[in-house]
Amino acid sequence: MSTDSTFNAHLLDTSGLRCPEPIMMLHALVRKKSAEQQILLKATDPATLRDVPKFCQFLGHQLLQQWQEQEHYYYLLQVVKK
């Protein structure tokens, strides 16, 4: 994991992992971050197309952008703490 300078976000690369691992790793990272910090999730599992938006909606985090480049899916989200 590293910080992605393009988005000033923490990069969480879950390439090659299958459901439920990308969401479990994302959830663990979100718990460590403070409010307003951004996470860029990189995944190869197509299930993330469904899982990441539902994760953000259920827990109240903000999904800022979502896109695909070849076999990778990217999700930029902002942590919201209640």
TITOR-954441 format. One line per 2 residues: their letters; for each residue z, x, y of C-alpha. Coordinates in steps of 0.5 Angstrom, whole numbers. Layout:
a) Z,X,Y  ...
***
This chain:
ms) 0,0,0  -1,2,7
td) -2,0,14  -9,-3,16
st) -11,0,23  -17,-5,24
fn) -12,-11,24  -5,-7,25
ah) -3,-11,18  0,-8,12
ll) -5,-8,7  -3,-11,0
dt) -8,-9,-5  -8,-13,-11
sg) -15,-11,-14  -15,-12,-22
lr) -9,-16,-22  -9,-24,-25
cp) -5,-30,-23  1,-30,-22
ep) 2,-23,-20  -2,-23,-13
im) 2,-28,-11  9,-25,-14
ml) 7,-19,-10  6,-22,-4
ha) 12,-26,-4  16,-20,-5
lv) 13,-17,1  14,-23,6
rk) 21,-23,4  21,-15,7
ks) 17,-17,13  20,-19,20
ae) 17,-25,23  10,-24,27
qq) 8,-18,22  2,-19,19
il) 0,-18,12  -8,-16,9
lk) -8,-18,2  -14,-16,-2
at) -15,-19,-9  -20,-20,-14
dp) -18,-26,-17  -22,-32,-16
at) -15,-36,-17  -13,-33,-10
lr) -18,-38,-6  -13,-43,-8
dv) -6,-40,-9  -6,-36,-2
pk) -7,-42,2  -2,-46,-2
fc) 3,-41,-1  2,-40,6
qf) 2,-48,7  8,-49,2
lg) 12,-43,6  10,-44,13
hq) 6,-37,14  0,-37,18
ll) -6,-36,15  -10,-33,20
qq) -17,-31,17  -20,-31,10
wq) -26,-28,7  -30,-25,2
eq) -34,-18,1  -37,-17,-6
eh) -32,-18,-11  -26,-18,-6
yy) -22,-23,-3  -19,-22,4
yl) -13,-26,7  -10,-24,13
lq) -3,-28,14  2,-28,19
vv) 10,-28,17  14,-34,20
kk) 21,-34,19  25,-40,19
***
